[in-house]
């Protein structure tokens, strides 16, 4: 069963809440990924094992992984694939979408030039001393070499 099918009857607002992108953006992502897969199949015409996940499910898998920050092991269990295969799916889909050039976040320069005020949060991450027990000769066991068998 395809995981994408469970979102057919969902409205666009709920789709974005679950996946993290609008449905139209998702469809463009799937089209780009399918183009890449067709080129790959033309290049490597040798047979092989059919993938467990369809193209739509692979894109959905990658988006859900970044949206939910769950481990690849748990995501793989939900989709019926191993942790290693889950990692390959995420890296593959991500690299294809980045190479397409259609999907990218705005640069920091654009954020700095924006009219809206940006608030910065600073976190003090300096080191603080931790109390540890003092080492003394009484705490350690002294063994003589002649007593060791």
N, C-alpha and C positions, 0 to 999 in steps of 0.2 A: 504494500500500500504506500502510495506517495504521501509524504508529509505535507506537501503543498496543498493537497486537496482539502485538508481540514480548514483552510483559510478562504475557500471559495465563497462561503456565505457570510464572511465577516465583512463589516463595513470598513472603509478606508481608515477611519480614525483608530479603530481597534487593531487593524493590521499594522499600522505604524507603531502603536504602543508595544506590540509583541516583537516585531522584527526590527524596528528602529529606523526604517526608511519608508517613504510613501510607496504605494503599490505601483505607480507609474515608474518610479526609479528602480524598483525591484525588477519590473519587466524589462527595462532597458539593460539592467545588469545580466539578466538571463540571456537576452539576445546576444550580448557581447560574449558571454561565456560560451554559448552554443557555436558562435562563429569560430572561436578559438578551437573548440573541440572538433569541428569539421575540418579545419586546417590540419590539426594533429592527426586525424584519421586518414586524411589524404596522404600525409607524409609517411605514416607508418601503416601500410595496408595489411601487414601481417595480423592474423587473428589473435585472439587472446580471450581472457576471461571478461565477461560483461561486468561493468561496474554495478555495485549494489544500489547506488543512489543515482537517480536521474539528474540532469543538469540543474533543474529547478531546485531539487532537494539539496544539491551541493551548495548552491548559492544561499539558500535558506539556512543551511547548516552553518556556514561561515558567518552570516549576519546574526544568527541567534547566539553563536559562540561569543562574538564581540559585544552583543547586547547584554547577555546574562552573566558573563564572566564565570561560567561553570567550567569544571575541568573537562579536558578532552575525553577522559575515561567515561564520565557520566553522560556527556553528550553522545559518545559512541554507543553506549548502552541504549539510549533512546532511539537511535537511528539504526541499530543493528550492525554496527561496524566496530572494528578494533580501535584501540587508542592510537596506534601507529597510522592506521588508515585515516582516522579523523584528523590527525596532524597534517597528513599529505593533502587532504581535501581543503583544509583551511589555507595552507600555503599556496596550493595550486590556484584556487579561485581568487585569492588575494592578489597574486602576481599577475594573473590575466587581467583583472580589473584595473590594476595600476598601470599596466602596459597600454591599455586601451586609451588612457589619457582623459577619459570622460568623467572619472570619479576621483576627486581629490578634495582635501580640506583647504580652506583659504590659508594663505601664508600668515605668519605673525605680523608682517608689515601691514597687511590689509586690516588685521584686528586693531593695530595701533592707530591707523588712520580713520577708524570708524568714529562716527559722531557720538555713539553711545558711550557713556563713561564705563571704564573697565575697573573693577575692583580687584585688588591683589590681596591675597591672603598669605601672610608670612608665617612659617612654622619654625620655632626654635628647635633645631635638631642637634644642639651641642651635646658633647659628652658630659655625663654626670658620673661621679664616682659611685661605685657599688661596694657596699661593705662585704668583705670576705673574711673568713676566719684566718687568724694569724697562724703561720707555720712555725712550729716549735719542734725541738728534738724529741720531746715526750710524746708527741702525736704520731711520729713516724716510727716504724718498727725497724730497729737496727739488727741486722743479721750478720753474723760473722761467717766468713768464708769457710772456716773449718766445720761449722755446724750444718752446712748444706750438703746433702748426700750426693 
